[in-house]
Amino acid sequence: MGAERTPYYRADLARIHHEGFAFHAEDCAPGILSLLESVRSRHGLVVEIGCGSGLLTKHLVDAGHRVIATDASPPMLDIAREYAGTVQEIRHLTLPDDPIPQADAIVSVGHVVNYLPDADAIDRALVAMADALRPAGLLAIDLCDLSYGEARSAPSTGGWVSDDWAIITERSVPSADRFVRQMAIFMKNEDGSWRRDDERHDNVLIDTSSVPELLSRHGVRADVGQAFGSERLPEGLRTLIGRREA
């Protein structure tokens, strides 16, 4: 997500993710909406970090929230503008350096901060989120623990196919704090031919048990958990739910 790195989720992969991998946002939406009930009742502002194509954003908007949706991928934002509904603002934002708007709640699904280049950048992003919360503001995000890699230590390959696209993904854990996906992406052209793109996604894994202490130094009391509500998260994916002091 850094300015000098090849952007994640270029146009073809952004479309595939939107059409074929909506399940995580769908699963998490009910729990996040429940956490946000008090924010909606006072017409507070929700900032979504890593909104992607607007899968969670649409749930937030449909529930009556004021939302600023942000992401580092311009192709993802292009889809979100068409899909997410009446969003207050859709903004290009790259962590950890771009300023986060002051908010009554900050939410994120899809372990966005783990896409950052190293643990220091992740810490800076988490602190930026804490500092952007208004008094009594809510933080609700997910992130990958070190155990995420432990559960996937054996290299594996998977594939998904639709009428218009296909993707082959090879997963590996080259070190205890790194989870890598190498993706070969195939998209059908209008003339029936196929084009190929490749993306490599590196996720930095962290000891999530240390995050509450980090945030407490910035006025946010948070807990690491297993879910936002009743959904079942993949092994090693953790929720971080907290509030800024009133």
CORVEN-V687570 format. One record per residue. N is the residue number from 1. RES is the residue in one letter. D_CENTER is the distance of its C-alpha to the mean C-alpha in Angstrom with 1 decimal. Layout:
n:N res:RES d_center:D_CENTER
n:N res:RES d_center:D_CENTER
This chain:
n:1 res:M d_center:11.8
n:2 res:G d_center:15.2
n:3 res:A d_center:17.8
n:4 res:E d_center:20.1
n:5 res:R d_center:17.9
n:6 res:T d_center:17.7
n:7 res:P d_center:14.7
n:8 res:Y d_center:12.1
n:9 res:Y d_center:12.1
n:10 res:R d_center:15.6
n:11 res:A d_center:17.3
n:12 res:D d_center:18.3
n:13 res:L d_center:15.1
n:14 res:A d_center:13.2
n:15 res:R d_center:15.9
n:16 res:I d_center:15.9
n:17 res:H d_center:12.3
n:18 res:H d_center:13.1
n:19 res:E d_center:16.4
n:20 res:G d_center:16.0
n:21 res:F d_center:12.7
n:22 res:A d_center:12.1
n:23 res:F d_center:13.0
n:24 res:H d_center:10.0
n:25 res:A d_center:9.2
n:26 res:E d_center:13.0
n:27 res:D d_center:13.6
n:28 res:C d_center:11.5
n:29 res:A d_center:12.7
n:30 res:P d_center:16.2
n:31 res:G d_center:15.5
n:32 res:I d_center:13.3
n:33 res:L d_center:16.0
n:34 res:S d_center:18.6
n:35 res:L d_center:17.3
n:36 res:L d_center:17.3
n:37 res:E d_center:20.9
n:38 res:S d_center:22.6
n:39 res:V d_center:20.5
n:40 res:R d_center:21.3
n:41 res:S d_center:24.9
n:42 res:R d_center:25.4
n:43 res:H d_center:23.6
n:44 res:G d_center:21.1
n:45 res:L d_center:18.4
n:46 res:V d_center:14.7
n:47 res:V d_center:12.3
n:48 res:E d_center:8.8
n:49 res:I d_center:6.6
n:50 res:G d_center:4.6
n:51 res:C d_center:6.5
n:52 res:G d_center:7.3
n:53 res:S d_center:10.7
n:54 res:G d_center:10.8
n:55 res:L d_center:10.7
n:56 res:L d_center:9.8
n:57 res:T d_center:11.4
n:58 res:K d_center:14.6
n:59 res:H d_center:14.9
n:60 res:L d_center:14.7
n:61 res:V d_center:17.3
n:62 res:D d_center:19.4
n:63 res:A d_center:19.7
n:64 res:G d_center:21.2
n:65 res:H d_center:18.6
n:66 res:R d_center:18.8
n:67 res:V d_center:15.4
n:68 res:I d_center:14.4
n:69 res:A d_center:11.4
n:70 res:T d_center:10.1
n:71 res:D d_center:8.7
n:72 res:A d_center:10.5
n:73 res:S d_center:11.5
n:74 res:P d_center:14.7
n:75 res:P d_center:15.1
n:76 res:M d_center:11.8
n:77 res:L d_center:13.1
n:78 res:D d_center:16.5
n:79 res:I d_center:15.5
n:80 res:A d_center:13.8
n:81 res:R d_center:17.1
n:82 res:E d_center:19.0
n:83 res:Y d_center:17.0
n:84 res:A d_center:15.5
n:85 res:G d_center:19.0
n:86 res:T d_center:20.4
n:87 res:V d_center:17.7
n:88 res:Q d_center:19.3
n:89 res:E d_center:17.6
n:90 res:I d_center:15.1
n:91 res:R d_center:14.7
n:92 res:H d_center:13.9
n:93 res:L d_center:12.5
n:94 res:T d_center:12.2
n:95 res:L d_center:11.6
n:96 res:P d_center:13.6
n:97 res:D d_center:16.6
n:98 res:D d_center:16.1
n:99 res:P d_center:17.1
n:100 res:I d_center:14.9
n:101 res:P d_center:17.0
n:102 res:Q d_center:18.8
n:103 res:A d_center:17.4
n:104 res:D d_center:18.5
n:105 res:A d_center:15.0
n:106 res:I d_center:11.6
n:107 res:V d_center:8.8
n:108 res:S d_center:5.0
n:109 res:V d_center:4.0
n:110 res:G d_center:3.3
n:111 res:H d_center:4.5
n:112 res:V d_center:3.5
n:113 res:V d_center:7.1
n:114 res:N d_center:8.6
n:115 res:Y d_center:8.9
n:116 res:L d_center:11.3
n:117 res:P d_center:14.9
n:118 res:D d_center:16.3
n:119 res:A d_center:16.4
n:120 res:D d_center:18.0
n:121 res:A d_center:15.3
n:122 res:I d_center:12.8
n:123 res:D d_center:15.5
n:124 res:R d_center:16.1
n:125 res:A d_center:12.5
n:126 res:L d_center:12.9
n:127 res:V d_center:16.4
n:128 res:A d_center:15.5
n:129 res:M d_center:13.4
n:130 res:A d_center:16.4
n:131 res:D d_center:18.8
n:132 res:A d_center:17.4
n:133 res:L d_center:17.9
n:134 res:R d_center:21.3
n:135 res:P d_center:23.7
n:136 res:A d_center:22.7
n:137 res:G d_center:19.1
n:138 res:L d_center:16.4
n:139 res:L d_center:13.3
n:140 res:A d_center:11.0
n:141 res:I d_center:7.8
n:142 res:D d_center:7.3
n:143 res:L d_center:8.3
n:144 res:C d_center:10.7
n:145 res:D d_center:14.3
n:146 res:L d_center:17.2
n:147 res:S d_center:18.3
n:148 res:Y d_center:15.5
n:149 res:G d_center:17.6
n:150 res:E d_center:20.8
n:151 res:A d_center:20.1
n:152 res:R d_center:19.6
n:153 res:S d_center:22.3
n:154 res:A d_center:24.4
n:155 res:P d_center:23.5
n:156 res:S d_center:22.8
n:157 res:T d_center:22.6
n:158 res:G d_center:21.4
n:159 res:G d_center:21.9
n:160 res:W d_center:21.1
n:161 res:V d_center:23.5
n:162 res:S d_center:24.0
n:163 res:D d_center:26.9
n:164 res:D d_center:25.3
n:165 res:W d_center:22.9
n:166 res:A d_center:22.5
n:167 res:I d_center:20.2
n:168 res:I d_center:21.3
n:169 res:T d_center:19.0
n:170 res:E d_center:20.5
n:171 res:R d_center:18.8
n:172 res:S d_center:20.3
n:173 res:V d_center:20.1
n:174 res:P d_center:22.3
n:175 res:S d_center:22.2
n:176 res:A d_center:21.3
n:177 res:D d_center:18.3
n:178 res:R d_center:17.0
n:179 res:F d_center:15.5
n:180 res:V d_center:16.2
n:181 res:R d_center:15.9
n:182 res:Q d_center:18.6
n:183 res:M d_center:18.4
n:184 res:A d_center:21.5
n:185 res:I d_center:20.7
n:186 res:F d_center:23.6
n:187 res:M d_center:23.9
n:188 res:K d_center:27.2
n:189 res:N d_center:28.9
n:190 res:E d_center:31.1
n:191 res:D d_center:34.2
n:192 res:G d_center:33.0
n:193 res:S d_center:32.4
n:194 res:W d_center:29.2
n:195 res:R d_center:27.3
n:196 res:R d_center:25.1
n:197 res:D d_center:22.2
n:198 res:D d_center:20.6
n:199 res:E d_center:17.3
n:200 res:R d_center:16.7
n:201 res:H d_center:13.3
n:202 res:D d_center:13.8
n:203 res:N d_center:11.7
n:204 res:V d_center:13.4
n:205 res:L d_center:14.1
n:206 res:I d_center:15.4
n:207 res:D d_center:17.8
n:208 res:T d_center:15.8
n:209 res:S d_center:19.2
n:210 res:S d_center:19.8
n:211 res:V d_center:17.0
n:212 res:P d_center:18.9
n:213 res:E d_center:21.9
n:214 res:L d_center:20.0
n:215 res:L d_center:18.8
n:216 res:S d_center:22.2
n:217 res:R d_center:23.8
n:218 res:H d_center:21.9
n:219 res:G d_center:22.9
n:220 res:V d_center:20.1
n:221 res:R d_center:21.0
n:222 res:A d_center:18.2
n:223 res:D d_center:18.2
n:224 res:V d_center:16.3
n:225 res:G d_center:16.5
n:226 res:Q d_center:16.1
n:227 res:A d_center:14.6
n:228 res:F d_center:14.0
n:229 res:G d_center:17.1
n:230 res:S d_center:18.9
n:231 res:E d_center:16.3
n:232 res:R d_center:16.6
n:233 res:L d_center:13.6
n:234 res:P d_center:14.2
n:235 res:E d_center:16.4
n:236 res:G d_center:15.1
n:237 res:L d_center:11.7
n:238 res:R d_center:12.3
n:239 res:T d_center:11.6
n:240 res:L d_center:12.5
n:241 res:I d_center:14.5
n:242 res:G d_center:16.9
n:243 res:R d_center:19.1
n:244 res:R d_center:20.9
n:245 res:E d_center:24.6
n:246 res:A d_center:26.5
